């Protein structure tokens, strides 16, 4: 190819291309050096080009062909980000490049990780060496709240630990606990099961404790980690595991066959490693139980007594463990059967009854936020009638998931009992039908979110939070994200009072925290939703929801 041809071709490419330049910054506007910025065309399946920012945080892609692109940035010590993302939980946007249209002042905002460190000692003031330490946060899935481990380390020879590269949010620091979780056996012939967790198996064992020194996560102190913060001196003292035991005796030994199982679970929100399970004989015990409040659930798949063959037997009772061993007498009773029905109100035409049904399950009331794997699910017959079979006597809350699109949960009653508000008790005396009512006449909330400059704000999390009287109604919370023009729409909203918030970035756990909501009350928009009504609001984005 001649020099003239190369010049002509170069001129043609320049005429058909553009450029992208901008800056990688922190949330406070400081430039970030040594960030790797990657430009990837959406249609090229991974073909990309990169640029490393200098001390001014700037990047430049001088020749970019027309098309749609994804722009990302990575840097040690910061959470990865994409163009259009305003925080760690928000969405992102594509960059559209047209010939001759140079894009300038493009900004990528990165969130600095934080760290939490401290020193752990034993009761004698000696370093707790190789002790497991976890940073936990509350997470939510389908309305279920669980204390979840985000990062785990072990202490060094000085009892020191450092949990680093943590995203902003509220953390609970826990240490101690067995390095293996042993499922106790009630029968000598039943093997114990060991679940591995981080830690040195030869290290001393300590009772689990939460900062600043409690065995109950409900009374633990949260570390409110802001971007880039380095919290030190998060110190506490461990104690050897208590020798407390929970001894279980079966009042009816006929149902104490090896096929039965027992679960001892904390009544407070906790992680799955705090739940003890066992095979059950006529009697036995859980060893090394920390002080606290528990729910003991015992179930048997088969009852040999005449008249109940093939029926599940069981019992669910509260157990409080304090400073001494506990003896518990359990009488297993046959499971309870009862039925229910799902109906839909507010349909425009009588023939519009939904052709799908929600998922309906029962969760032990004391374990509202713990997934134990013993939930009872309704067996539907068609899309309206359902049955529960062999439900163990006890207190329950109702979980309704996958509600059909365009509908909301309007009511749920067992007889005269409002089970959405009060929960309900199931035993052999339970009568009536569990009536679940869905509404098809929900309201709509629409609006626009703008930033402090009154410009449309894309990728903003808009959250609809119910009034305090319904704060525990997980189904009433709604979250959507604004589109490129800053607009949003929330459909199928149950009639009632709400507050609408728009955060640039928010810890999802915070929207369930009343103290957090009160702190931002003046920046939310109170609204009242009527059946089939529409509310239109304009919101100013709140910069930080941590």
Secondary structure, DSSP 8 states (H G I E B T S, - for coil): --HHHHHHHHHHHHHHEEEEEEEEEETTS-B-TT-EEEEEETTTTT-EEEEE--TT-EEEEEEEESEEEEEEEE-TTB--EETT--SSS-----EEE-TT--EEEEEEEE-B-EEEEEEEE-TTS-B-TT-EEEEEEEEEETTEEEEEEEEEEE--TTSEEEEEEE-SEEEEEEE-S-SEEE--BSSTTS---EEE-SS-TTS--B--EETTTBS-GGG---EEE-TT-EE----EE--B-----EEEEES-GGG--TTEEEEEEESS---GGG-EEEEE-SEEEE-S--SEEEEEEEEES---STT-TT--EEEEEEEEE-SS-EEEEE--EE-EEEEEEEEEE--SSGGG--SS--EEEEEEGGGTT---S--EE-EEETTTEEEEEEE-SEEEEEEEES--TT-EEEEEEETTEEHHHH-EEESTT--S-EEEEEES--EEEEEEEE-TTS-B--S-EEEEEE-GGGTT-GGG-EEEE--TTSEEEEEEE-SEEEEEEEESSB-GGGGG-HHHHHHTGGGSEEEEE-TT-EEEEEEE-BS-B-
